[in-house]
Amino acid sequence: MIKRVFVLVVVVMSVIFAASSAYAEEPPPDEPSQIDQSWDRLGVDEASGLARTELALWQFTHGLFLGLQSCAIVDCDDPRVLNSMPTLGSALGLGGSLWLTRDGITSGQARAINSGSLWGAWYGFAAGTIGGHSGSTVLRTMMATQLIGTGVGFLLSEQLRPTGGDVRLVNHTAAWTTAYYLLISQGLLGLDQSDQVLGVGLIASATLGGFLGSQIALEAPMSASRVAVISASGLLGGVAGSSAPVMIYGEQLDAMDNRIGMATVFAGSAIGLGVGTYLTRDWDRDVEAYQRADLSLSVLPTPEADGVQAALHGQF
């Protein structure tokens, strides 16, 4: 009974996270609805072969791991089965992703689908930890949540059409909240948590981060490149924070409380995220200007028909 409850909780949370990963406003009614002109708050997020390739490669790898997971569950003793299951899984992942995107796909949609697969696996693993299970039980749970996350991610990406920045912002925010949960609970507070409590904390922190990221994407949309730079700034701050106690205390650090180092890592990464956000405040200005630009070029013959005259006008 407990196992079923935990699996149900993970499935529900997978749906919630996939929804937040694909969260974006719907296109205005007067905008074209074709996939190659999908609305993007920071310009036009067009369908591209690169986005389709990204999805195909990720789902090829996903299918490969599903095949390996299947063999681990059923204990493939026959070498033919052991080799055929990963091959079948990777073929289904590659072929299915290419067939479903035959009309094109944007980078945001591809990342939403891939995120559903990854976070489905994460929730499945955490659920197994909560239930105190191991081995084939955890693998079965992960397979179920991976497939559910992939399916929900695909459906929501079709309906909501997120941008690449939206999805990356949700994912990175979830990663940071999870890292801070571990840093605070295991580092600063030194809590002696059971596997069940730790699993609940990991799921809750990731889900909270995904929700916060979706709200930020709605109120202050960012490009994927800006999100990456902000996260890199946070990592740089964390590394600098970890080095600060060594530079200050030197050899005396060995006799001091380990929580000092954890505190400086926490503070350094938080400062890094804040500084990175501030310094990149104009990062997407060029894209926003492109979105607002209303240009028109006209070329007409001269009245004497002995040449042409051209005019460029618009709003910048």
N, C-alpha and C positions, 0 to 999 in steps of 0.2 A: 504494500500500500504506500509506504513512504517513498519507494522508488518511483512509483507512478506520479505521485505528487510533485516530486522534484523535476521529473521529466516535463510535466505539464508547465511548471513554473518557467523552466528554461525555454520551452517553445513559445510561451507568451512573451517573454522578454526578448526573444529573437525577433518576433514580429514587431515589437515596439522599437527595437534598435534599427531594424531594417527600414522602418517607416521614417525614423529620424534621419537616417543616413541619406535617404532619398528626398528629404524635405526641401521643397522649394515652392515658390509661388507659381500658380498656373499662368500660362501666357495670357496677356490681355486679349479680349475677344476680337479686337480689330487686327491682330497680328496673324500672319500665316501660321498654319498648324503643321506644315510639313516638317519632317525631321531635319532637313537641311537648313531650315530657317527657325528652329526652335528658339524661344525667347530666353535671353540670359541677361540678368541684371547688370552684368559687366561686359556687355557686348553681345555677340552672336556665337553661341556654342554650336558649331556646325558638326555634322556627321563627318567622320574621317576614317581612312583606312588604318591609321595608327591606333585609334580607339578600338576598332574591331580586332586588330592584332593583339592589343593588350588584353582584351577579354578572352580571346581564343587561347593565348598562352597561359593565362591564369586558370582557365577552366580545363585546359589540357592537364596542367599540374594537379588541379583539384580532382579530376577523374582518375589520375594515376594513384593518388593517395587513397581515394575511395576503393580502388581495386586492391591495394595493399591492405587496407583496413578489413575488407571483406575476407581476404585470405587469413588474416590474423584471427578473425572471429571464428571461421569454420575450420581452421587448422588445415590448410591445404598441404597434404602430404604428397600428392601427385605433382611431379614437376611440370606436367603439361598445364594443370589447373593453376599452379603457382605463377606461371608465366603468362597465361591467357587472361587472368583477371585484371592485372594492371594494364595490359594492352587494351582490353575491352573498355575499361574505365576511361583511359586517356583518349581513346577513339571517340567515345560518346561525348566526352567533354569538349573535344576539339570540334567534332562534326556538329554537335548540337548548338554550340555557340555560333558557329558560322552560318548554320541554317536559320537560326532565329534572328540573326542580324543581317539577313540578306538584303534588306531595304536600307541598311545603314544604322549607325549608332553613334552617339556622342560620347565624349570622354567621361562626362558626368554619369551617364547611364551605365557605361562599362564599369566604372569604379563603384557604383552603387551595387551592382550585381556581385562583383568580386568581394566587396565588403560584407555582403550578406553571407557569403561562403565562409569567410574568415571568422566573422563574429559568431556565426552559428557553431563553428568548431570550438571557439573559445567558451561559449556558453555550455556546450555539451561537456567539455572537459571540467568546467567549474561545477556543473551539476553532478558529475561523477564524484568529484571531491566532496561535495556536500553530502551525498548519499553514502560516503564511505566505501565506494566501490572501486574496483580496479580491473585491469585486464579487459576481457571481451565485453563486459557490461559497459564500461566507459566508452569503448570503441563503438558499440551499437548506439549509444546515446549521441555520440559525436556525429556519426553518420546521419542519423535522423535530423539533428539540428542543422547540420551542414546543408542538407538537401532542402530543408524548410527555409533556411536563410537565403539560399540561392534563388528559390522560387519566389519568395516574397520580394526579394530585391529586384528581380526581373519585372514583376508585376507593377511595383511602385515606381520603378524607373520609367516604365512606359507611361504611367499615369501622371507623374509629377515632374518628370524631366529635370532632374537636378543638374547643377553645373559641377565641373570638376572641383572647383573651390568649395562648394557646399559639402561635398562628400569628404574631401580631405580635412576640412575644418571639423566636421563631426568626428572623424576617426582620430585626429590628433588630440582633440579635446578629451575624448574618452581615454586615450592612452595616457595623457597627463594626469587626469583625475585618478586613474588606476595606480600610476606610479606614486602619486602623492599619498594615496591610501596606504600603500606598502611602506613608504618612507616614514609616515607618521605612526602607523600601528606597530610596525616591526622595528623601526629605528629609533624614533624619538620616545615613544611610550614603552617600547619593549614588551608589548602584550604577549602573553603566552596563550595563543589562540589555538583551538582545535582546528582540524582540517575543515570541519563543517562551517565553523564561524568564518574562517579565512575565505572559503568558497563563496559564502553569502556576501562578504565584503567585496570580493573581486567583481561579482556580478553587479552589485549595487553601485559601486564606484564607476564601472564602465557604462552602465545604463544612465546614471546621472550625467556623466560626461557627454554621452551621446545626445541627451536631451538639451543640455546647455549649449552644445555646439550647434544644434539645429536652430535654437533661438537666436544665437549670434549670427548665423547665416541668414536668418530672416531680417534682422534689424541692421546688421552691418556686413553685407556680403563681401567676400574677399576672393581674390584669385587664388588658384592652387599654389602658384609660386610664392605669393606673399605668406600664405600659411606655412609653407616649408621654411621660409626664412625666419619667421617668428619662432618656430619650433627649434630651429638650429640655434637661435639666440638663447633659448631656454637651456639647451644642452650645453652651450658654451658657458653660461652662467653657472650651471651645476658643476661643471669641471673646475671652473675657477673657485667655486665655493669649497669643493673638496680639497683643493690645494692650499686654501687660505690658512687652515690650522697648522699645516706642516710648515708653511713659511713663517708663521708667527711664533709657534712654540718649539719647532724643531724636534730634538730628541725627547723633550719633556712630554710630547704628545702621547707616548706609549703609556704613561702613568695617569693619563687623564680619562675622563668619561668619553666613551665612544659617541655619546649623543651630541657632543660638540660638533663632530664632523658631520653628523646627519643634519644638524640644524643649519650649518653653513651651506650644505648642498641644497637644502630646502630653500633657504633665503636666496642663494645665488641663482637657482633656476627660476624662482619667481621674479626676481629682479630682471633676469635675462628676458623672460617672456614680456615683461612690461616695457623694457627698453626696446626690444625688437618690434613690438606693436607700435610704439611711438615713432621710431625712426622710419618705419615703412608706411606711415600714414598717407603718404602721397604715392605709394607704389602703384596703385591702380588708376591714378588720375588720367593717364593717357588713354586707357581703355574707356573710362567714363566719358572723356571728351569725344572719343570716337562715336560713342553711343548717341551723344547729344548733337553731333555735327549734322547739319542739313545742307548738303552741297549740291549744286547744280551747274552743269557745264553746257553751254549752248554754242553752236557753231552755225553761222548763217552766211550766205553770200552777200557781198556788198551791193548797194543799189545799182552800181554801174556794172555789176557782174564781172568785175575784173579782179576779184580776189575774195577773200573770206574774212569775217570778223568773228572773234571768239570772246565769250564772256564767262567768267566764273564768279558765282555769287552763292551766298549761303550764310548760315549762322554758326559761329565758332564759340 
